[in-house]
Amino acid sequence: MHQFIESYDVFHWVLPILIVSLGGFMRGFAGFGATLTMVPLLSLLMPPSEAIFIALSVDTMVMAPMFPRATQKAEWNLIFPLAVGSFLATPFGVWFLVITTPDTLRIIISSLIIISALFLLSGWTYTGNRSVFLSFLIGVFSGTTNSAAGIGGPPIAAYFVAKGLSPVRLRASLNSIAFFMEGVSAITIYFVSDFKMSNFITVLILLPFMSFTAILGSVLFKNFDNKIFNKLILYILILFGIYIIFTTWRLN
């Protein structure tokens, strides 16, 4: 049981509340980056497997009210093969999560974050044929990284950006595929891992805070330039990744 669930001291809850609040804002505003923001920071407070489960669970619950409206504007011809690939790859990602040591997983998570952020910042776009098979392969990769490290959104976000979707359709499509991917991953992780009731209590306590900031993000989405905000967050995530790798190596 991690330290902040063992204590009723408000101080122990400040950091996780701030972390999920930032993740909620990313979910509501950009449609991706919630678990990418939460997992590396939560993994400093608890084992990575618990951090991933909690981040995926609370994010899925926050997305539930958004899902019906998102489905109306999402690009399902892209989402369906992505979802199939993600579903088939989930067991492998969960297996990797279970067999990996916490320190190794922290370094892997942080490295994936840095690579993903640099990839999105580069502005590279895919100009070839966007076949069903390509969408399936991207779904396989995202499903694996989502279950193993809670990082499945960036590859799909880059693919959707390359497709040239409008901000509204991009955000709706990201929220739709994320709801499916993260829900499947959280359920799978739960059944193959030894989680206690404290994990569910943690999710329920953090849920209102993430829900509130997700609403704020949704409101601000209508008035902000996504490119400016997303670039700022990606730079911050690179710093987070470097910091976590440095602190993990220093402790060893």
C-alpha positions, 0 to 999 in steps of 0.5 A: 500500500503506497504511503498516501493511502496509509495516512489520512494526512492531507499532505500525503494527498497533495501531490497525487491530486495535483498530478491527476488535476494536470492530467485531467486538464490535458484530457479535457483540453487536448484529448491526449496526454493525460496518462503521459502526464500522470504515469511518470509522476505517480510512479515516483510515489508508488510502484509503476504498475500501480501508477499505470493502473490508477492513471488508466482507471481514473482517466477512463472514468473521466472520459465516460461522460465525454464518450457519447458526444465524442463518438459523433465527431470521431473518425471511425474509419481510422479508429476501428483498425486502431482499436482492433490492433490495440486490443490484440496487443494489450496482453503482451503489454501487460505481460511486459508490465508484470515481469519488469522491475520498477526501476527498469520500468521507470526508465522505460516509461521516461524514455518513451515519454522523451521519444514521444514528445520529441517525435510530436515536436518535430512536426513530422507527418506521414505522407504515404498511404494510410491503409487499414493495415497501417492503422492496425500496426499503429494500434498494435504499437500503441496498445503495447505501450499503453498497457506496459507504460500507460503511454499509448496516445502520442503515436495515435495523436501523431497519426491523426495529425498527419491525417489532417483532422480538424482540432474538433475531430482530432480531439474527439477521435483521440478521446474515443480511441483512448476510452477503449484502449485505456479501459481494456488495459486497466481491466486486463492489468487488474486481472493479472496483478495483485491489487488491493482495495486501496487502489480502488479507493485511491481512484475514487478519491482522485476522480473528482479532482481530475473530472473538475480539471477535465471540464476546465480543459474542455471549456478552454479548448474553445478559446485557445490555440492548441499548438501553443499549449501542446508544445508547452506541455511536450517540453515540460514532459521532456523535462519530467522524463529526464528528471525521472531517469536521473533520479532513478539512476542516482538512487541506484 
